[in-house]
Amino acid sequence: MSSYEEKVQSAIELRKAGVSFCKSNTKNFRDINFNGGILSLPPLEIDDTTESLLLNRMAFERLHAIAGNEVIAYAFFMDGLINIADDVALLRTEEIIMSWVGCDGNIANMFNKNT
């Protein structure tokens, strides 16, 4: 049985397949679009609080059905898109990820361990 993450190719694999990346105009997690071979993603600033903020919002969404699943869906999508430090580096180059802490490997681990 395959999982959702296996269906989302990593950023590096998508680039090899000819997909381009660009930063969306908003920071809304729902502002993800694929059109004409271009995957647009909202920019994400990563600092010391990002991991706990995402985890807390995911927990809130799981406990309160009325809250929706915007953050959970975003986290699962990013987990599929980011497997290794090179995926993070590619997204940083496109200004989709802006990191104020740690190395690219730490950011990859943050997404891979929390979903």
C-alpha positions as CSV (number, residue, x, y, z in Angstrom):
1,M,0.0,0.0,0.0
2,S,1.5,3.4,-0.9
3,S,1.3,6.4,1.2
4,Y,0.5,10.0,0.2
5,E,4.2,11.1,0.6
6,E,5.2,8.5,-2.1
7,K,2.9,10.2,-4.6
8,V,4.5,13.6,-4.2
9,Q,7.9,13.7,-5.9
10,S,10.8,15.6,-4.3
11,A,11.7,19.0,-5.4
12,I,14.9,17.7,-7.0
13,E,13.0,15.0,-8.9
14,L,10.4,17.5,-10.1
15,R,13.2,19.8,-11.3
16,K,14.7,16.8,-13.2
17,A,11.3,16.2,-14.8
18,G,11.2,19.8,-16.1
19,V,9.1,21.4,-13.4
20,S,10.0,25.0,-12.5
21,F,9.3,26.6,-9.1
22,C,8.2,30.1,-8.2
23,K,7.2,31.9,-5.1
24,S,3.4,32.7,-4.7
25,N,2.3,36.2,-4.1
26,T,0.8,35.4,-0.7
27,K,1.9,33.4,2.4
28,N,-1.4,31.5,2.5
29,F,-0.7,27.7,2.8
30,R,-3.6,27.1,0.3
31,D,-1.8,29.3,-2.3
32,I,-0.2,26.3,-4.1
33,N,-0.7,26.1,-7.8
34,F,0.6,24.0,-10.7
35,N,0.1,25.5,-14.2
36,G,2.2,25.2,-17.3
37,G,5.0,23.2,-15.7
38,I,5.4,25.8,-12.9
39,L,4.7,24.9,-9.3
40,S,3.9,28.0,-7.3
41,L,4.3,27.8,-3.5
42,P,3.8,30.3,-0.7
43,P,7.1,31.5,0.9
44,L,7.9,30.1,4.3
45,E,10.2,31.8,6.8
46,I,11.8,29.3,9.1
47,D,13.1,30.3,12.4
48,D,13.4,28.8,15.9
49,T,9.6,28.8,16.4
50,T,8.5,27.3,13.1
51,E,8.5,23.7,14.1
52,S,6.5,24.1,17.3
53,L,4.1,26.5,15.5
54,L,3.4,24.0,12.8
55,L,3.0,21.2,15.2
56,N,0.7,23.1,17.5
57,R,-1.5,24.2,14.5
58,M,-1.6,20.7,13.2
59,A,-2.7,19.4,16.6
60,F,-5.4,22.1,16.8
61,E,-6.7,21.1,13.4
62,R,-6.8,17.4,14.4
63,L,-8.7,18.2,17.6
64,H,-11.1,20.8,16.1
65,A,-12.8,19.6,12.8
66,I,-14.2,23.0,12.2
67,A,-10.7,24.4,12.0
68,G,-10.1,22.6,8.7
69,N,-6.9,20.9,7.6
70,E,-4.9,23.7,5.8
71,V,-1.7,23.3,7.9
72,I,-1.9,19.5,7.9
73,A,-2.3,19.3,4.2
74,Y,0.6,21.8,3.7
75,A,2.9,19.9,6.0
76,F,2.2,16.6,4.2
77,F,2.7,18.2,0.8
78,M,6.0,19.7,2.0
79,D,7.1,16.4,3.5
80,G,6.7,14.8,0.0
81,L,8.5,17.7,-1.6
82,I,11.4,17.8,0.8
83,N,13.3,14.6,1.4
84,I,16.9,15.8,1.7
85,A,19.0,19.0,2.1
86,D,19.2,19.4,-1.6
87,D,15.5,19.8,-1.9
88,V,15.6,22.5,0.7
89,A,18.5,24.2,-1.1
90,L,16.5,24.2,-4.3
91,L,13.5,25.8,-2.6
92,R,15.8,28.4,-0.9
93,T,17.2,29.3,-4.2
94,E,13.7,30.0,-5.5
95,E,13.0,32.1,-2.3
96,I,10.2,29.7,-1.3
97,I,12.0,28.8,1.9
98,M,13.9,31.5,3.8
99,S,15.8,30.1,6.7
100,W,17.1,32.1,9.6
101,V,18.4,29.1,11.5
102,G,20.2,25.8,11.0
103,C,21.3,24.0,7.9
104,D,19.2,22.7,5.0
105,G,19.5,19.1,6.5
106,N,17.8,20.3,9.7
107,I,15.0,21.8,7.8
108,A,14.5,18.6,5.8
109,N,14.5,16.6,9.0
110,M,11.9,19.0,10.5
111,F,9.4,18.2,7.7
112,N,10.2,14.5,7.5
113,K,9.8,13.7,11.2
114,N,6.6,15.6,11.9
115,T,4.2,14.2,9.3
